[in-house]
Amino acid sequence: MNTPFLFVATVLIWGTTWIAIAAQVGEVAVTVSIFYRFALASVVMLAGLAALGRLRWPARWRFVVVQALCLFCFNFIGIYMATSLIPSGLVSVIFSLASILNAINARLFFGDPVDGRTILAGSLGVGGLVLLFWNDVAVAVDPATLRGIAWAFLGTMLFSLGNMASRRNSMLGVAPVTANAWGMAIGALCLLLIVTMTGQPLGLPMRESYWIALAYLGVIGSVIGFTTYLMLISRIGSARAGYATVLFPIVALTASTMLEDYQWTAPAILGVALACAGNVVMFRKG
């Protein structure tokens, strides 16, 4: 698979997972739904790799565990907690900071120079999403809002640190599919431990839509989505791959236009133009 395909596939897959996530809300606790998602994803990945004769034990486990906790466990708890406290548009704006956080963390952990192009592109993207979700961003500042912002930033930072762990795994010779398969299993076990310790019941929802959504999130959103994204990191670096987080909300709103009659405004259109300009800055050669 070539790099443009990996980037487009990641953006399209993760940009549409919001539909499935929305279909799961309400019947069971958020942590339980996340557990189901990664339990399914890990079983599919481990069984698939075993059937293909490609299941391997990682030569180094330390960063596989770090990746598991950051990408397949605590970051999702942070983002879901944020969504319960503040508008999802504001969460999207904060999560789009991953492109800039990736550049900063790559500097801290790997000594990469902080590329001005990356910062400019990330700033354009974040600015575009601020315009796109202006009504959500302009919320009243109260304790609940501040907690929501803190949860969103924590989830985004953990996502970025998971990107760094994935990059380290690649440097150590652990393939993204191997790190993902075992990482999702570890993440699911950690989520199960949290669910057990907090006394949350492992309910089995009756709605067919819940299980269809779970299948999409587990197989498409997790197995395929995380694999394409982490392969992208190994090819173009965490900072450039992180720009995909700017484009997820645009795909989500495009789908919402077709499914839910989302109405575009002038600031929203300008916001998309800015985000696309950031994309050009990030990936244009020269």
C-alpha positions in Angstrom: 0.0 0.0 0.0 1.4 3.4 -1.0 1.5 6.3 1.4 -1.3 8.5 -0.1 -3.6 5.4 0.1 -2.7 4.9 3.8 -3.4 8.6 4.6 -6.8 8.7 2.8 -7.9 5.4 4.2 -7.1 6.5 7.8 -8.9 9.8 7.3 -12.0 8.2 5.8 -12.2 5.4 8.3 -11.7 7.4 11.5 -13.8 10.3 10.1 -16.8 8.0 9.9 -16.4 6.1 13.2 -18.4 8.9 14.9 -21.6 7.4 13.4 -20.9 4.0 15.1 -19.8 5.6 18.4 -23.1 7.6 18.5 -25.0 4.3 17.9 -23.5 2.8 21.0 -24.2 5.6 23.5 -26.7 4.9 26.3 -27.1 1.2 26.8 -23.9 0.4 28.6 -21.1 2.4 30.3 -18.6 4.0 28.0 -15.7 2.0 29.4 -17.6 -1.2 28.7 -18.2 -0.2 25.1 -14.5 0.6 24.6 -13.6 -2.8 26.2 -15.9 -4.6 23.8 -14.4 -2.7 20.9 -10.8 -3.6 21.6 -11.6 -7.1 22.8 -13.2 -7.8 19.4 -10.3 -6.0 17.5 -7.6 -8.0 19.4 -9.3 -11.4 18.7 -9.7 -10.5 15.0 -6.1 -9.4 14.7 -4.5 -12.2 16.6 -6.6 -14.9 14.9 -6.0 -13.3 11.5 -2.3 -13.2 12.0 -2.2 -16.8 13.3 -4.2 -18.0 10.3 -1.8 -16.3 8.0 1.2 -17.7 9.8 2.4 -14.1 10.7 1.7 -14.1 14.4 4.9 -13.1 16.2 5.9 -12.4 19.8 7.4 -8.9 20.0 11.1 -9.0 20.6 10.7 -6.0 22.9 7.5 -5.6 25.0 8.1 -2.4 26.9 6.9 0.0 24.2 4.2 -2.4 23.1 2.7 -2.0 26.6 3.1 1.8 26.5 1.4 1.9 23.1 -1.4 -0.3 24.4 -2.1 1.9 27.4 -1.9 5.2 25.5 -3.6 4.2 22.2 -6.0 1.5 23.1 -7.1 2.4 26.6 -6.7 5.6 28.6 -6.8 8.0 25.6 -10.2 6.8 24.7 -11.4 7.2 28.3 -10.1 10.8 28.2 -11.9 11.6 24.9 -15.2 10.0 25.8 -15.2 11.7 29.2 -14.5 15.0 27.5 -17.4 14.4 25.1 -19.8 13.9 28.1 -18.8 17.3 29.4 -18.3 19.6 26.4 -19.5 19.8 22.8 -18.0 17.2 20.4 -16.9 20.1 18.1 -14.7 21.5 20.9 -13.3 18.0 21.5 -12.4 17.8 17.8 -10.6 21.1 17.9 -8.5 20.0 20.9 -7.8 16.6 19.4 -6.5 18.2 16.2 -3.7 19.6 18.3 -2.2 16.1 18.0 -0.3 17.2 14.8 1.5 19.9 16.8 1.9 17.7 19.9 3.5 15.0 17.7 6.0 17.5 16.4 6.9 18.6 20.0 7.1 15.1 21.4 9.2 13.9 18.4 11.6 16.7 19.4 11.6 15.6 23.0 11.9 11.9 22.5 13.8 11.5 19.3 15.6 14.9 18.8 13.8 15.7 15.6 13.9 19.4 14.6 10.6 21.2 15.0 9.8 21.9 11.4 8.2 25.3 10.8 6.1 23.8 8.0 4.5 21.3 10.5 3.7 24.1 13.0 2.3 26.3 10.3 0.2 23.5 8.8 -1.0 22.4 12.3 -1.9 26.0 13.2 -3.9 26.4 9.9 -5.7 23.2 10.6 -6.6 24.0 14.2 -7.7 27.5 13.1 -9.8 26.0 10.5 -11.5 23.7 13.0 -12.1 26.7 15.3 -14.1 28.4 12.6 -15.8 25.1 11.6 -17.0 24.5 15.2 -17.2 28.1 16.3 -20.6 27.7 18.1 -19.1 24.7 20.1 -15.9 26.5 20.9 -17.6 29.6 22.2 -18.9 27.9 25.3 -19.4 29.3 28.8 -16.3 28.8 31.0 -17.5 26.9 34.0 -16.0 24.0 36.1 -17.6 21.3 33.9 -16.2 22.9 30.8 -12.7 23.2 32.2 -12.9 19.5 33.3 -14.0 18.6 29.8 -11.1 20.6 28.2 -8.7 18.9 30.6 -10.0 15.4 29.7 -9.8 16.2 26.0 -6.2 17.5 26.3 -5.2 14.5 28.4 -6.7 12.1 25.8 -5.0 13.9 23.0 -1.6 13.9 24.8 -1.9 10.2 25.5 -2.7 9.6 21.8 0.4 11.5 20.8 2.5 9.6 23.3 1.1 6.4 21.8 2.3 7.6 18.5 5.8 8.0 19.9 5.6 4.5 21.4 4.6 3.1 18.0 7.5 4.9 16.3 9.9 3.4 18.9 8.4 -0.1 18.2 9.1 0.3 14.5 12.7 1.4 15.3 13.1 -1.8 17.5 11.8 -4.0 14.6 8.3 -4.6 15.9 6.0 -4.4 13.0 2.9 -2.2 13.4 0.5 -5.1 12.9 2.3 -7.1 15.6 2.3 -4.1 18.0 -1.3 -3.4 17.3 -2.5 -7.0 17.8 -0.8 -7.5 21.2 -1.4 -3.9 22.1 -5.1 -4.1 21.6 -5.2 -7.3 23.7 -3.4 -5.6 26.5 -5.6 -2.5 26.2 -8.7 -4.7 26.4 -7.4 -6.5 29.5 -6.6 -3.1 31.2 -10.1 -1.8 30.3 -11.6 -5.0 31.7 -9.7 -4.5 35.0 -11.0 -0.9 35.2 -14.6 -2.1 34.6 -14.2 -4.8 37.3 -12.6 -2.4 39.8 -15.3 0.2 39.3 -18.2 -2.2 39.5 -19.6 -1.5 36.1 -21.8 -4.3 34.8 -20.9 -6.0 31.5 -24.3 -5.6 30.0 -25.3 -7.1 26.7 -27.3 -4.5 24.7 -30.3 -5.7 22.9 -30.3 -3.3 20.0 -29.0 -4.7 16.7 -27.6 -1.3 15.8 -25.2 -1.5 18.8 -23.6 -4.7 17.6 -23.4 -3.5 14.0 -21.7 -0.4 15.3 -19.4 -2.5 17.4 -18.4 -4.6 14.4 -17.6 -1.5 12.5 -15.5 0.1 15.3 -13.7 -3.2 16.1 -12.8 -4.4 12.7 -12.8 -1.3 10.4 -12.2 1.5 12.9 -9.6 -0.4 15.0 -8.0 -3.3 13.1 -7.8 -1.5 9.8 -7.8 2.2 11.0 -5.0 1.8 13.5 -2.9 -0.3 11.2 -3.1 2.2 8.3 -2.4 5.1 10.7 0.6 3.5 12.5 2.0 2.3 9.1 1.7 5.9 8.1 3.8 7.0 11.1 6.5 4.5 10.2 6.7 6.0 6.7 6.2 9.7 7.0 6.8 10.4 10.7 4.4 11.1 13.6 4.1 14.9 12.9 2.9 14.6 9.3 0.7 11.6 10.0 -0.8 13.4 12.9 -2.3 16.0 10.5 -4.9 13.4 9.7 -6.6 14.4 13.0 -7.4 17.8 11.5 -9.3 16.1 8.6 -11.4 13.6 10.7 -14.1 16.2 11.6 -14.4 17.4 8.0 -15.2 13.9 6.9 -17.6 13.5 9.8 -19.5 16.7 8.8 -19.5 15.7 5.2 -21.2 12.5 6.2 -23.5 14.4 8.5 -24.5 16.6 5.5 -25.7 13.5 3.6 -27.2 11.7 6.6 -28.4 14.4 8.9 -28.9 17.5 6.7 -26.1 19.4 8.3 -26.3 23.1 7.2 -23.0 24.7 6.2 -22.3 28.3 7.1 -19.8 30.8 5.7 -17.4 30.4 8.7 -17.6 26.6 8.4 -16.7 26.8 4.7 -13.8 29.1 5.4 -12.7 26.7 8.2 -12.6 23.8 5.7 -10.6 26.0 3.3 -8.0 26.8 6.0 -7.8 23.1 7.0 -7.2 22.1 3.4 -4.6 24.9 3.1 -2.8 23.4 6.0 -2.9 20.0 4.3 -1.2 21.6 1.2 1.4 23.2 3.4 2.1 19.9 5.2 2.5 17.7 2.1 3.5 19.9 -0.8 7.0 19.3 -1.9 9.4 22.2 -2.0 
